[in-house]
Amino acid sequence: MPTNRRCRLQVAWLLLLPLTSLACADGTQPAATPTSPVPATTSSETADSDAPRFRVDPFWARELPHNWMLGQVSGVAVDDRDHVWIVHRPRTLDARQRGEEGMCCVPAPPVIEFDPDGAVVRSWGGPGDGFEWPENEHGIHVDHQGHVWIGGNGAGDAHVLKFTGDGEFLLQIGRAGQSSGSNDTENLGRPASIEVDPAANEVYIADGYGNRRVVVFDSETGEYKRHWGAYGERPRDTELPTYDPEAEPIRHYRSPVHSVAIANDGLVYVADRTNNRVQVFQKSGEFVTEAFIRPETLGSGSASGVTLSEDADQR
């Protein structure tokens, strides 16, 4: 990747906190659990690499209230106030975990907001009037206005939803069960990731588990703007050969196109998970460059997501 780019790519496996262990508290909010400080990174560690190093804080967060239990946690986002938002899948809990066969607990609402100390602030979600809640929740994004975006990667999930932070429905892009492929300008195909560009009021969607593209809509109206596939080309839903680390890179995304991120300098980073690569574009869809992450990786692939550093220059 060219070194004159202001943004340095940081791709890593994400270690998901065992949030399901935060279940089955009593109906009151408990006092904060005593915590141990997370050791700071030493200067010798930072000398080895310019990339940040992260350590899990096992004492975050507090126990969940109301005897809640989490299903599969399928998305995590952090807003401008350092509040942590999650979306999980209540339908992945079995009858015992739902409290139907003698256990203590009930499914937590699908969307939960935590403050920096790990206390629940707000919670909401699930089917409602005027929108189609996804079959299989996947991905959450909180934009610069505090609006919360939700996707899904179930078989019929061809849409994303936008809500206020309080869970009031604002916008649906696409219709459940209506996807017609990677060049459909009205519907999605099991979208994986969402990011809003505040400069243009556009929403970028990594689309996805069913389609092979990035697609852009107006974030206020849902109007279609543009889309592209690998290398900025028109995507095709043709049958692909099995991934071969010794072969030349194919000019198609594989399933899933798993993440999209927009850098401060306007470059768009796209994680092509099972092709083990990240591609970089202008906002127009013009291809800039690509990087391969452990290309020998088989199975679920290595390029799950893209995280850019938080400093202004993203260096």
Residue pairs with C-beta under 8 A, 6 or more apart in sequence:
1 9
1 280
1 289
1 290
1 291
2 289
5 265
5 267
5 280
5 289
6 263
6 264
6 265
6 313
6 314
6 315
7 263
7 264
7 265
7 267
7 269
7 308
7 314
7 315
8 50
8 309
8 314
8 315
9 269
9 278
9 280
9 291
9 306
10 51
10 52
10 306
10 307
10 308
10 309
11 271
11 278
11 291
11 293
11 302
11 303
11 304
11 305
11 306
11 307
12 51
12 305
12 307
13 302
13 304
14 304
14 305
15 54
15 56
16 73
16 76
17 56
17 60
19 70
19 73
19 86
19 88
20 69
20 70
20 71
20 73
22 61
22 62
22 63
22 64
22 70
23 63
23 64
23 67
23 68
23 69
23 70
23 105
23 108
24 63
24 64
24 67
24 68
24 69
24 103
24 104
24 105
25 63
25 64
25 65
25 66
25 67
25 68
26 67
27 65
27 66
27 67
28 65
29 62
29 65
29 119
29 120
30 62
30 63
32 62
32 117
32 118
33 59
33 62
33 63
34 59
35 57
35 59
35 60
36 59
38 55
38 57
39 55
41 52
41 53
45 53
46 53
52 309
60 118
61 84
61 114
61 117
61 118
61 119
62 117
62 118
62 119
62 120
64 70
64 108
64 120
65 120
66 106
67 99
67 104
67 105
67 106
68 105
68 106
68 107
68 108
68 109
69 93
69 97
69 98
69 105
69 106
69 107
69 108
70 86
70 88
70 108
71 88
71 89
71 90
71 91
71 92
71 93
71 97
71 107
72 88
72 89
72 92
73 86
73 87
73 88
73 89
74 87
74 88
74 89
74 136
74 137
74 138
74 139
75 86
75 87
75 137
75 138
75 139
75 140
75 150
75 151
76 84
76 85
76 86
76 140
77 84
77 85
77 86
77 140
77 141
77 142
78 84
78 85
78 142
79 85
79 142
79 146
80 142
80 144
80 146
82 116
83 113
83 114
83 115
83 116
83 121
84 113
84 114
84 116
84 118
85 111
85 112
85 113
85 114
85 140
85 142
85 148
86 111
86 112
86 114
86 140
87 110
87 111
87 125
87 137
87 138
87 139
87 140
87 150
88 108
88 110
88 112
88 137
89 110
89 136
89 137
90 107
90 108
90 109
90 110
90 126
91 136
93 107
95 101
96 102
96 103
97 103
97 105
97 107
98 105
98 106
98 107
99 105
99 106
108 123
109 123
109 124
109 125
109 126
110 124
110 125
110 126
110 133
110 137
110 150
111 123
111 124
111 125
111 140
111 148
111 150
111 163
111 167
112 120
112 122
112 123
113 120
113 121
113 122
113 123
113 165
114 120
114 121
115 121
122 165
122 166
122 167
124 163
124 166
124 167
125 133
125 150
125 167
126 133
127 133
128 169
130 169
131 161
131 169
131 172
132 159
132 161
132 172
132 175
132 176
133 161
134 150
134 151
134 152
134 153
134 154
134 157
134 159
134 161
134 176
135 152
135 154
135 155
135 156
135 157
135 176
136 152
136 153
136 154
136 157
137 150
137 151
137 152
138 151
138 152
138 153
138 157
138 190
138 191
138 192
138 209
139 149
139 150
139 151
139 152
139 153
139 191
139 192
139 193
139 194
140 148
140 149
140 150
140 151
140 194
141 148
141 149
141 193
141 194
141 195
141 196
142 148
142 149
142 165
143 149
143 196
143 198
143 203
143 219
144 196
144 198
146 164
146 165
147 162
147 163
147 164
147 165
147 170
147 196
148 162
148 163
148 164
148 165
148 167
149 160
149 161
149 162
149 163
149 194
149 196
149 203
150 160
150 161
150 163
151 157
151 160
151 161
151 188
151 191
151 192
151 193
151 194
151 205
151 208
152 159
152 190
152 191
153 190
153 191
153 192
153 208
153 209
153 210
153 256
154 190
155 190
156 176
156 177
157 176
157 188
157 190
157 191
158 174
158 175
158 176
158 177
158 178
158 179
158 187
158 188
158 189
158 190
158 210
159 172
159 173
159 174
159 175
159 176
159 187
159 188
159 191
160 172
160 173
160 174
160 188
160 191
160 194
160 203
160 205
161 169
161 171
161 172
162 169
162 170
162 171
162 172
162 173
162 219
163 169
163 170
164 170
171 220
171 221
171 222
172 222
173 188
173 203
173 205
173 217
173 222
174 186
174 187
174 188
175 186
175 187
178 186
178 187
179 187
179 188
179 189
179 190
179 210
179 211
180 187
181 189
181 211
181 237
182 189
182 207
182 211
182 212
182 213
182 227
182 229
182 235
182 236
182 237
183 227
183 234
183 235
184 211
185 224
185 227
186 224
188 205
188 207
188 208
188 210
188 211
188 215
189 207
189 208
189 209
189 210
189 211
190 207
190 208
190 209
190 210
190 211
190 256
191 205
191 206
191 207
191 208
191 209
192 206
192 207
192 208
192 209
192 256
192 257
192 258
192 259
193 205
193 206
193 208
193 258
193 259
193 260
193 271
193 305
194 203
194 204
194 205
194 206
194 260
195 203
195 204
195 260
195 261
195 262
196 202
196 203
196 204
196 219
197 203
197 204
197 219
197 262
197 283
199 266
200 283
201 218
201 219
201 220
202 216
202 217
202 218
202 219
202 225
202 283
203 216
203 217
203 218
203 219
204 214
204 215
204 216
204 260
204 262
204 268
205 214
205 215
205 216
205 217
205 260
206 214
206 256
206 257
206 258
206 259
206 260
206 270
206 271
207 213
207 214
207 215
207 227
207 257
208 255
208 256
208 257
209 255
209 256
210 255
211 235
211 237
211 257
212 229
212 230
212 235
212 236
212 237
212 252
212 253
212 254
212 255
212 257
213 227
213 228
213 229
213 235
213 253
213 257
214 227
214 228
214 229
214 257
214 260
214 268
214 270
214 281
214 285
215 224
215 226
215 227
216 224
216 225
216 226
216 227
217 223
217 224
217 225
218 225
226 284
226 285
227 235
227 285
228 234
228 235
228 281
228 285
229 235
229 236
229 252
229 253
230 250
230 251
230 252
230 253
230 272
230 275
230 279
231 251
231 279
231 287
232 281
232 285
232 286
232 287
233 251
235 252
235 253
236 252
238 252
240 250
240 252
240 254
241 247
241 250
243 254
243 274
243 275
243 276
243 298
243 301
245 276
245 295
245 296
245 297
245 298
249 275
249 277
249 290
249 292
250 275
253 272
253 275
254 272
254 273
254 274
254 275
254 301
255 274
256 273
256 274
257 270
257 271
257 272
257 273
258 271
258 272
258 273
258 303
258 304
258 305
259 269
259 270
259 271
259 273
259 303
259 304
259 305
259 306
260 268
260 269
260 270
260 271
260 306
261 268
261 269
261 305
261 306
261 307
261 308
262 268
262 269
262 283
263 269
263 308
263 314
264 308
264 312
264 313
264 314
265 314
266 282
266 283
267 280
267 281
267 282
267 288
268 280
268 281
268 282
268 283
269 278
269 279
269 280
269 306
269 308
270 278
270 279
270 280
270 281
270 306
271 278
271 303
271 304
271 305
271 306
272 278
272 279
272 303
273 300
273 301
273 302
273 303
273 304
274 299
274 300
274 301
275 301
275 303
276 292
276 293
276 294
276 295
276 297
276 301
276 302
276 303
277 290
277 291
277 292
277 293
277 295
277 303
278 290
278 291
278 293
278 303
278 306
279 287
279 289
279 290
280 287
280 288
280 289
280 290
280 291
281 287
281 288
282 288
293 302
293 303
294 302
295 302
308 314
309 315
